[in-house]
Amino acid sequence: VFSIDPASEELTLPYFALLSLLENAIKHNAFTLESPLRIEVKSTQNQVLVNNNRKAKFNLGTSTKTGLYNLEERYKLLTGSGIQVEESDETFQVTIALLKK
């Protein structure tokens, strides 16, 4: 699901950020037609929230969180601040800043 705030149209999101977050959701979750993975990408005036339901894969070992770490470091270089991660047993959400074009 994509929900884009018209006020954010003057801002941009680096392609690697969205790609990393979508790959992360697919890599770490089990999904089927009966139990789909739901990913929501939502923009506000100055940030993007990427949220997905959690259904951990049974054979997945402990995550090193390298992908999120790399994204955090890239965002620190671009913006001076990192990303915000919020997780629960049911959901995983990352909030990242939109950049000026």
C-alpha positions in Angstrom: 0.0 0.0 0.0 1.4 3.4 -1.0 0.1 6.6 0.6 1.8 9.7 -0.5 1.2 13.1 1.1 1.0 15.8 -1.7 2.9 18.2 0.5 5.9 15.9 0.2 6.1 16.1 -3.6 9.0 18.7 -3.4 11.1 16.2 -1.5 12.8 13.0 -2.6 13.7 9.6 -1.2 17.0 7.9 -2.4 16.1 4.7 -4.2 18.5 2.6 -2.1 16.5 3.5 1.1 13.2 2.1 -0.2 14.8 -0.9 -1.8 16.7 -1.8 1.4 13.5 -1.6 3.5 11.4 -3.7 1.0 14.2 -6.3 0.7 14.4 -6.4 4.5 10.7 -7.1 4.9 10.7 -9.8 2.3 13.9 -11.4 3.6 12.8 -11.7 7.2 9.2 -12.7 6.9 7.3 -15.8 5.8 4.3 -15.2 3.7 1.8 -17.1 1.5 -1.4 -16.3 -0.4 -3.4 -17.2 2.7 -1.2 -15.2 5.0 0.3 -12.4 2.9 3.0 -9.9 3.8 1.5 -6.5 4.0 3.9 -3.6 3.4 2.7 0.0 3.8 4.8 2.9 2.5 3.4 6.2 3.7 4.8 9.7 3.4 4.1 12.7 5.6 5.4 16.2 4.9 9.0 15.4 5.6 9.4 11.6 6.2 8.5 8.2 4.9 7.2 5.4 7.1 7.7 1.8 5.9 5.6 -0.6 8.0 5.1 -4.4 7.6 3.4 -7.1 9.5 5.8 -9.6 11.1 5.7 -13.4 10.5 9.2 -14.5 11.2 10.7 -17.3 9.1 11.2 -20.5 11.1 14.6 -21.3 9.7 16.0 -17.8 9.9 18.9 -17.4 12.3 19.6 -14.4 14.4 19.7 -11.2 12.2 22.9 -9.2 12.1 20.8 -6.2 11.0 23.5 -5.3 8.5 21.0 -3.9 6.1 19.5 -1.5 8.6 23.0 -0.6 9.9 24.1 0.3 6.4 21.0 2.4 5.8 21.5 4.2 9.1 25.1 5.0 8.2 24.2 6.3 4.7 21.4 8.5 6.2 23.8 9.9 8.8 26.1 10.9 6.0 23.2 12.5 4.0 21.2 14.1 6.7 23.3 14.2 9.9 20.7 12.0 11.6 19.8 8.3 11.2 16.7 6.3 10.9 14.1 5.4 13.5 13.1 1.7 14.0 10.1 0.6 16.0 9.2 -3.0 16.3 6.7 -5.2 18.2 5.7 -8.8 17.9 3.1 -7.8 15.2 4.8 -5.0 13.3 8.1 -3.6 12.1 8.4 0.1 11.1 11.2 2.3 9.9 10.9 6.0 9.6 13.3 7.9 7.4 13.6 11.6 6.4 12.7 12.8 3.0 15.5 14.9 1.3 15.3 18.2 -0.6 15.5 17.8 -4.3 
